């Protein structure tokens, strides 16, 4: 997988942007990814119900922020490379989240001058259980217990730092993400819509969708 590169030509003027709030959190049995669903073009809301949680392999997903075109292209390329890679593994083994995150990192770093792509890659595998990797714009890579990104993340760094607990139960982790993203949506004009979540464990994939807490009052 050395030397991965991609030629993406996109028009910066009027570019569709995922002004967004995304996060991924490890918990006792795996990892949960969450995101809002608003896509903007400048001040115009282009889509209220975008799915920013993209499946890369069976139990590996990514959250996307930045240019919608860039992040969709990068996710598609990584998904393809993992399909080829997994076909070469013995005994029906599956690629690890670390492998997926490093392919993201190589793509984003090698094309950092032409991409606006911030990625959180998270997943569950037998070797490492639940794991989270942040690949911000520029192409660095950081393994973390939890990661937050996007325009709405600036409003919730302090709250997440104060309230995150390692080895949370599933319901506690869902509530943690729901509250954090509700606050991000409340304060960030580029975030909105619904809150989507993906729960990745040994049992597989579970999808959830919520309205932000403020909408329910």
Phi and psi restraints in degrees (value plus and minus 20) as a CYANA .aco file:
   2 UNK   PHI     -92.6   -52.6
   2 UNK   PSI     126.2   166.2
   3 UNK   PHI      55.9    95.9
   3 UNK   PSI       6.4    46.4
   4 UNK   PHI     -87.5   -47.5
   4 UNK   PSI     112.0   152.0
   5 UNK   PHI    -166.2  -126.2
   5 UNK   PSI     142.1   182.1
   6 UNK   PHI    -167.5  -127.5
   6 UNK   PSI     118.5   158.5
   7 UNK   PHI    -124.6   -84.6
   7 UNK   PSI      80.5   120.5
   8 UNK   PHI    -134.0   -94.0
   8 UNK   PSI      95.3   135.3
   9 UNK   PHI    -124.5   -84.5
   9 UNK   PSI      93.4   133.4
  10 UNK   PHI    -150.6  -110.6
  10 UNK   PSI     135.8   175.8
  11 UNK   PHI    -108.8   -68.8
  11 UNK   PSI      94.9   134.9
  12 UNK   PHI     -86.9   -46.9
  12 UNK   PSI     -54.7   -14.7
  13 UNK   PHI     -90.9   -50.9
  13 UNK   PSI     103.2   143.2
  14 UNK   PHI      54.9    94.9
  14 UNK   PSI      -1.7    38.3
  15 UNK   PHI     -84.4   -44.4
  15 UNK   PSI     118.3   158.3
  16 UNK   PHI     -95.2   -55.2
  16 UNK   PSI     105.8   145.8
  17 UNK   PHI    -142.2  -102.2
  17 UNK   PSI     115.1   155.1
  18 UNK   PHI    -108.8   -68.8
  18 UNK   PSI      44.8    84.8
  19 UNK   PHI     -77.8   -37.8
  19 UNK   PSI      97.7   137.7
  20 UNK   PHI    -175.2  -135.2
  20 UNK   PSI     150.2   190.2
  21 UNK   PHI    -152.7  -112.7
  21 UNK   PSI      96.1   136.1
  22 UNK   PHI    -151.1  -111.1
  22 UNK   PSI     133.0   173.0
  23 UNK   PHI    -180.4  -140.4
  23 UNK   PSI     139.1   179.1
  24 UNK   PHI    -162.6  -122.6
  24 UNK   PSI     117.7   157.7
  25 UNK   PHI    -155.5  -115.5
  25 UNK   PSI     109.7   149.7
  26 UNK   PHI     -98.7   -58.7
  26 UNK   PSI     126.2   166.2
  27 UNK   PHI    -160.1  -120.1
  27 UNK   PSI    -194.1  -154.1
  28 UNK   PHI     -73.6   -33.6
  28 UNK   PSI     -61.5   -21.5
  29 UNK   PHI    -127.3   -87.3
  29 UNK   PSI     -20.2    19.8
  30 UNK   PHI     146.5   186.5
  30 UNK   PSI    -150.3  -110.3
  31 UNK   PHI    -167.6  -127.6
  31 UNK   PSI     128.8   168.8
  32 UNK   PHI    -146.1  -106.1
  32 UNK   PSI     111.4   151.4
  33 UNK   PHI    -126.5   -86.5
  33 UNK   PSI     124.9   164.9
  34 UNK   PHI    -161.6  -121.6
  34 UNK   PSI     131.2   171.2
  35 UNK   PHI    -178.2  -138.2
  35 UNK   PSI     133.4   173.4
  36 UNK   PHI     -97.9   -57.9
  36 UNK   PSI    -193.8  -153.8
  37 UNK   PHI    -151.6  -111.6
  37 UNK   PSI      -1.7    38.3
  38 UNK   PHI    -114.3   -74.3
  38 UNK   PSI     111.4   151.4
  39 UNK   PHI    -138.2   -98.2
  39 UNK   PSI     111.3   151.3
  40 UNK   PHI    -139.9   -99.9
  40 UNK   PSI     133.5   173.5
  41 UNK   PHI    -144.5  -104.5
  41 UNK   PSI      74.6   114.6
  42 UNK   PHI      46.0    86.0
  42 UNK   PSI    -145.0  -105.0
  43 UNK   PHI    -109.5   -69.5
  43 UNK   PSI     -23.5    16.5
  44 UNK   PHI    -111.1   -71.1
  44 UNK   PSI     111.2   151.2
  45 UNK   PHI    -104.0   -64.0
  45 UNK   PSI      87.9   127.9
  46 UNK   PHI     -99.6   -59.6
  46 UNK   PSI     -51.4   -11.4
  47 UNK   PHI    -173.6  -133.6
  47 UNK   PSI     109.6   149.6
  48 UNK   PHI    -110.0   -70.0
  48 UNK   PSI     -37.9     2.1
  49 UNK   PHI    -148.8  -108.8
  49 UNK   PSI      19.4    59.4
  50 UNK   PHI     -82.5   -42.5
  50 UNK   PSI     121.5   161.5
  51 UNK   PHI    -118.4   -78.4
  51 UNK   PSI      85.1   125.1
  52 UNK   PHI    -112.7   -72.7
  52 UNK   PSI     -14.9    25.1
  53 UNK   PHI    -123.3   -83.3
  53 UNK   PSI      90.3   130.3
  54 UNK   PHI    -133.1   -93.1
  54 UNK   PSI     109.2   149.2
  55 UNK   PHI     -96.8   -56.8
  55 UNK   PSI     110.1   150.1
  56 UNK   PHI    -124.6   -84.6
  56 UNK   PSI     -58.7   -18.7
  57 UNK   PHI    -169.2  -129.2
  57 UNK   PSI    -192.8  -152.8
  58 UNK   PHI     -67.1   -27.1
  58 UNK   PSI     -77.8   -37.8
  59 UNK   PHI    -143.2  -103.2
  59 UNK   PSI      16.9    56.9
  60 UNK   PHI    -146.8  -106.8
  60 UNK   PSI     104.6   144.6
  61 UNK   PHI    -147.4  -107.4
  61 UNK   PSI     147.0   187.0
  62 UNK   PHI    -154.7  -114.7
  62 UNK   PSI     131.7   171.7
  63 UNK   PHI    -122.9   -82.9
  63 UNK   PSI     122.4   162.4
  64 UNK   PHI    -139.9   -99.9
  64 UNK   PSI     113.8   153.8
  65 UNK   PHI    -159.2  -119.2
  65 UNK   PSI     133.3   173.3
  66 UNK   PHI      92.1   132.1
  66 UNK   PSI    -161.1  -121.1
  67 UNK   PHI     -94.6   -54.6
  67 UNK   PSI     107.9   147.9
  68 UNK   PHI     -80.7   -40.7
  68 UNK   PSI     -63.1   -23.1
  69 UNK   PHI     -83.5   -43.5
  69 UNK   PSI     -64.3   -24.3
  70 UNK   PHI     -84.0   -44.0
  70 UNK   PSI     -67.9   -27.9
  71 UNK   PHI     -89.4   -49.4
  71 UNK   PSI     -55.3   -15.3
  72 UNK   PHI     -85.0   -45.0
  72 UNK   PSI     -62.1   -22.1
  73 UNK   PHI     -85.1   -45.1
  73 UNK   PSI     -65.5   -25.5
  74 UNK   PHI     -82.5   -42.5
  74 UNK   PSI     -64.2   -24.2
  75 UNK   PHI     -81.8   -41.8
  75 UNK   PSI     -60.6   -20.6
  76 UNK   PHI     -83.9   -43.9
  76 UNK   PSI     -60.3   -20.3
  77 UNK   PHI     -87.3   -47.3
  77 UNK   PSI     -63.9   -23.9
  78 UNK   PHI     -83.3   -43.3
  78 UNK   PSI     -61.6   -21.6
  79 UNK   PHI     -79.4   -39.4
  79 UNK   PSI     -62.3   -22.3
  80 UNK   PHI     -83.4   -43.4
  80 UNK   PSI     -67.5   -27.5
  81 UNK   PHI     -82.1   -42.1
  81 UNK   PSI     -56.9   -16.9
  82 UNK   PHI     -88.9   -48.9
  82 UNK   PSI     -54.7   -14.7
  83 UNK   PHI     -82.8   -42.8
  83 UNK   PSI     -63.5   -23.5
  84 UNK   PHI     -85.9   -45.9
  84 UNK   PSI     -65.2   -25.2
  85 UNK   PHI     -82.4   -42.4
  85 UNK   PSI     -65.1   -25.1
  86 UNK   PHI     -86.8   -46.8
  86 UNK   PSI     -48.8    -8.8
  87 UNK   PHI     -88.4   -48.4
  87 UNK   PSI     -37.4     2.6
  88 UNK   PHI    -117.8   -77.8
  88 UNK   PSI     -24.9    15.1
  89 UNK   PHI    -101.0   -61.0
  89 UNK   PSI     124.6   164.6
  90 UNK   PHI     -98.4   -58.4
  90 UNK   PSI     137.4   177.4
  91 UNK   PHI      36.5    76.5
  91 UNK   PSI      14.5    54.5
  92 UNK   PHI      37.1    77.1
  92 UNK   PSI       9.3    49.3
  93 UNK   PHI     -86.6   -46.6
  93 UNK   PSI     137.7   177.7
  94 UNK   PHI    -134.9   -94.9
  94 UNK   PSI     129.6   169.6
  95 UNK   PHI     -84.9   -44.9
  95 UNK   PSI     130.2   170.2
  96 UNK   PHI    -106.3   -66.3
  96 UNK   PSI     142.9   182.9
  97 UNK   PHI     -81.3   -41.3
  97 UNK   PSI     -55.0   -15.0
  98 UNK   PHI     -81.3   -41.3
  98 UNK   PSI     -61.5   -21.5
  99 UNK   PHI     -82.0   -42.0
  99 UNK   PSI     -67.2   -27.2
 100 UNK   PHI     -79.6   -39.6
 100 UNK   PSI     -65.0   -25.0
 101 UNK   PHI     -83.1   -43.1
 101 UNK   PSI     -57.1   -17.1
 102 UNK   PHI     -92.0   -52.0
 102 UNK   PSI     -50.3   -10.3
 103 UNK   PHI     -87.8   -47.8
 103 UNK   PSI     -63.3   -23.3
 104 UNK   PHI     -76.0   -36.0
 104 UNK   PSI     -67.3   -27.3
 105 UNK   PHI     -81.4   -41.4
 105 UNK   PSI     -63.3   -23.3
 106 UNK   PHI     -85.1   -45.1
 106 UNK   PSI     -63.0   -23.0
 107 UNK   PHI     -81.3   -41.3
 107 UNK   PSI     -68.9   -28.9
 108 UNK   PHI     -87.4   -47.4
 108 UNK   PSI     -57.5   -17.5
 109 UNK   PHI     -92.3   -52.3
 109 UNK   PSI     -64.8   -24.8
 110 UNK   PHI     -86.2   -46.2
 110 UNK   PSI     -41.5    -1.5
 111 UNK   PHI    -140.1  -100.1
 111 UNK   PSI       7.9    47.9
 112 UNK   PHI     -82.4   -42.4
 112 UNK   PSI     -46.2    -6.2
 113 UNK   PHI     -99.4   -59.4
 113 UNK   PSI     -34.6     5.4
 114 UNK   PHI    -136.6   -96.6
 114 UNK   PSI     -22.9    17.1
 115 UNK   PHI    -135.4   -95.4
 115 UNK   PSI     125.1   165.1
 116 UNK   PHI    -139.5   -99.5
 116 UNK   PSI      65.2   105.2
 117 UNK   PHI    -160.6  -120.6
 117 UNK   PSI      95.6   135.6
 118 UNK   PHI    -129.8   -89.8
 118 UNK   PSI     104.3   144.3
 119 UNK   PHI    -143.7  -103.7
 119 UNK   PSI     119.2   159.2
 120 UNK   PHI    -134.6   -94.6
 120 UNK   PSI      98.9   138.9
 121 UNK   PHI    -126.9   -86.9
 121 UNK   PSI     106.3   146.3
 122 UNK   PHI    -164.0  -124.0
 122 UNK   PSI     131.5   171.5
 123 UNK   PHI    -194.5  -154.5
 123 UNK   PSI     159.5   199.5
 124 UNK   PHI    -142.9  -102.9
 124 UNK   PSI     111.1   151.1
 125 UNK   PHI    -162.0  -122.0
 125 UNK   PSI     137.9   177.9
 126 UNK   PHI     -82.8   -42.8
 126 UNK   PSI     -50.4   -10.4
 127 UNK   PHI     -93.6   -53.6
 127 UNK   PSI     -65.0   -25.0
 128 UNK   PHI    -134.8   -94.8
 128 UNK   PSI     -22.0    18.0
 129 UNK   PHI      40.3    80.3
 129 UNK   PSI    -160.6  -120.6
 130 UNK   PHI     -99.6   -59.6
 130 UNK   PSI     113.4   153.4
 131 UNK   PHI    -167.1  -127.1
 131 UNK   PSI     132.2   172.2
 132 UNK   PHI    -150.8  -110.8
 132 UNK   PSI     112.7   152.7
 133 UNK   PHI    -148.6  -108.6
 133 UNK   PSI     111.7   151.7
 134 UNK   PHI    -123.5   -83.5
 134 UNK   PSI     109.2   149.2
 135 UNK   PHI    -143.0  -103.0
 135 UNK   PSI      66.9   106.9
 136 UNK   PHI     -92.8   -52.8
 136 UNK   PSI     151.8   191.8
 137 UNK   PHI     -75.7   -35.7
 137 UNK   PSI     110.5   150.5
 138 UNK   PHI      94.4   134.4
 138 UNK   PSI     -45.3    -5.3
 139 UNK   PHI      73.4   113.4
 139 UNK   PSI      -1.5    38.5
 140 UNK   PHI     -99.9   -59.9
 140 UNK   PSI     149.9   189.9
 141 UNK   PHI    -158.1  -118.1
 141 UNK   PSI     118.1   158.1
 142 UNK   PHI    -161.6  -121.6
 142 UNK   PSI     100.7   140.7
 143 UNK   PHI    -105.8   -65.8
 143 UNK   PSI     111.6   151.6
 144 UNK   PHI    -161.2  -121.2
 144 UNK   PSI     139.3   179.3
 145 UNK   PHI     -87.4   -47.4
 145 UNK   PSI     -56.4   -16.4
 146 UNK   PHI    -168.8  -128.8
 146 UNK   PSI     135.7   175.7
 147 UNK   PHI    -158.2  -118.2
 147 UNK   PSI     122.9   162.9
 148 UNK   PHI    -150.9  -110.9
 148 UNK   PSI     128.6   168.6
 149 UNK   PHI    -177.4  -137.4
 149 UNK   PSI     153.8   193.8
 150 UNK   PHI      75.0   115.0
 150 UNK   PSI     152.3   192.3
 151 UNK   PHI     -82.9   -42.9
 151 UNK   PSI     -51.7   -11.7
 152 UNK   PHI     -98.5   -58.5
 152 UNK   PSI     -32.7     7.3
 153 UNK   PHI     -86.9   -46.9
 153 UNK   PSI     -47.5    -7.5
 154 UNK   PHI     -82.8   -42.8
 154 UNK   PSI     -42.8    -2.8
 155 UNK   PHI    -106.9   -66.9
 155 UNK   PSI     -31.6     8.4
 156 UNK   PHI    -144.1  -104.1
 156 UNK   PSI     -13.5    26.5
 157 UNK   PHI     -77.5   -37.5
 157 UNK   PSI     -68.5   -28.5
 158 UNK   PHI     -84.6   -44.6
 158 UNK   PSI     -63.2   -23.2
 159 UNK   PHI     -83.1   -43.1
 159 UNK   PSI     -64.4   -24.4
 160 UNK   PHI     -84.9   -44.9
 160 UNK   PSI     -61.4   -21.4
 161 UNK   PHI     -82.7   -42.7
 161 UNK   PSI     -54.6   -14.6
 162 UNK   PHI     -99.4   -59.4
 162 UNK   PSI     -52.4   -12.4
 163 UNK   PHI    -127.2   -87.2
 163 UNK   PSI     -31.0     9.0
 164 UNK   PHI     -88.4   -48.4
 164 UNK   PSI     116.7   156.7
 165 UNK   PHI    -150.3  -110.3
 165 UNK   PSI     111.2   151.2
 166 UNK   PHI     -86.8   -46.8
 166 UNK   PSI     131.9   171.9
 167 UNK   PHI      40.4    80.4
 167 UNK   PSI      18.9    58.9
 168 UNK   PHI     -88.0   -48.0
 168 UNK   PSI     133.9   173.9
 169 UNK   PHI     -92.5   -52.5
 169 UNK   PSI     141.8   181.8
 170 UNK   PHI     -76.3   -36.3
 170 UNK   PSI     -70.6   -30.6
 171 UNK   PHI     -83.1   -43.1
 171 UNK   PSI     -57.0   -17.0
 172 UNK   PHI     -86.5   -46.5
 172 UNK   PSI     -58.8   -18.8
 173 UNK   PHI     -89.1   -49.1
 173 UNK   PSI     -60.2   -20.2
 174 UNK   PHI     -79.7   -39.7
 174 UNK   PSI     -65.0   -25.0
 175 UNK   PHI     -86.0   -46.0
 175 UNK   PSI     -57.8   -17.8
 176 UNK   PHI     -78.9   -38.9
 176 UNK   PSI     -67.9   -27.9
 177 UNK   PHI     -88.8   -48.8
 177 UNK   PSI     -61.8   -21.8
 178 UNK   PHI     -80.5   -40.5
 178 UNK   PSI     -64.7   -24.7
 179 UNK   PHI     -86.4   -46.4
 179 UNK   PSI     -64.5   -24.5
 180 UNK   PHI     -81.7   -41.7
 180 UNK   PSI     -67.3   -27.3
 181 UNK   PHI     -90.8   -50.8
 181 UNK   PSI     -51.3   -11.3
 182 UNK   PHI     -81.8   -41.8
 182 UNK   PSI     -61.0   -21.0
 183 UNK   PHI     -88.5   -48.5
 183 UNK   PSI     -60.3   -20.3
 184 UNK   PHI     -82.4   -42.4
 184 UNK   PSI     -63.4   -23.4
 185 UNK   PHI     -83.9   -43.9
 185 UNK   PSI     -58.1   -18.1
 186 UNK   PHI     -81.5   -41.5
 186 UNK   PSI     -59.9   -19.9
 187 UNK   PHI    -121.2   -81.2
 187 UNK   PSI     -39.7     0.3
 188 UNK   PHI    -123.4   -83.4
 188 UNK   PSI     100.8   140.8
 189 UNK   PHI     -88.9   -48.9
 189 UNK   PSI     -39.6     0.4
 190 UNK   PHI    -110.5   -70.5
 190 UNK   PSI     -23.6    16.4
 191 UNK   PHI    -129.8   -89.8
 191 UNK   PSI     127.1   167.1
 192 UNK   PHI     155.5   195.5
 192 UNK   PSI    -186.7  -146.7
 193 UNK   PHI      61.0   101.0
 193 UNK   PSI    -159.2  -119.2
 194 UNK   PHI    -125.5   -85.5
 194 UNK   PSI     149.4   189.4
 195 UNK   PHI    -125.6   -85.6
 195 UNK   PSI      99.1   139.1
 196 UNK   PHI    -122.5   -82.5
 196 UNK   PSI     123.6   163.6
 197 UNK   PHI    -154.3  -114.3
 197 UNK   PSI     130.5   170.5
 198 UNK   PHI    -148.4  -108.4
 198 UNK   PSI     105.0   145.0
 199 UNK   PHI    -124.7   -84.7
 199 UNK   PSI     102.9   142.9
 200 UNK   PHI    -137.4   -97.4
 200 UNK   PSI      97.4   137.4
 201 UNK   PHI    -159.4  -119.4
 201 UNK   PSI    -195.9  -155.9
 202 UNK   PHI     -79.4   -39.4
 202 UNK   PSI     -47.7    -7.7
 203 UNK   PHI     -96.8   -56.8
 203 UNK   PSI     -36.3     3.7
 204 UNK   PHI     104.4   144.4
 204 UNK   PSI    -159.5  -119.5
 205 UNK   PHI    -136.0   -96.0
 205 UNK   PSI     113.5   153.5
 206 UNK   PHI    -148.8  -108.8
 206 UNK   PSI     111.3   151.3
 207 UNK   PHI    -125.7   -85.7
 207 UNK   PSI     118.4   158.4
 208 UNK   PHI    -152.5  -112.5
 208 UNK   PSI     135.3   175.3
 209 UNK   PHI    -163.2  -123.2
 209 UNK   PSI     116.7   156.7
 210 UNK   PHI    -155.7  -115.7
 210 UNK   PSI     134.2   174.2
 211 UNK   PHI    -104.3   -64.3
 211 UNK   PSI     124.7   164.7
 212 UNK   PHI     -74.3   -34.3
 212 UNK   PSI     130.0   170.0
 213 UNK   PHI     -79.4   -39.4
 213 UNK   PSI     -55.4   -15.4
 214 UNK   PHI     -83.8   -43.8
 214 UNK   PSI     -49.2    -9.2
 215 UNK   PHI     -90.3   -50.3
 215 UNK   PSI     -40.9    -0.9
 216 UNK   PHI    -110.0   -70.0
 216 UNK   PSI     -25.5    14.5
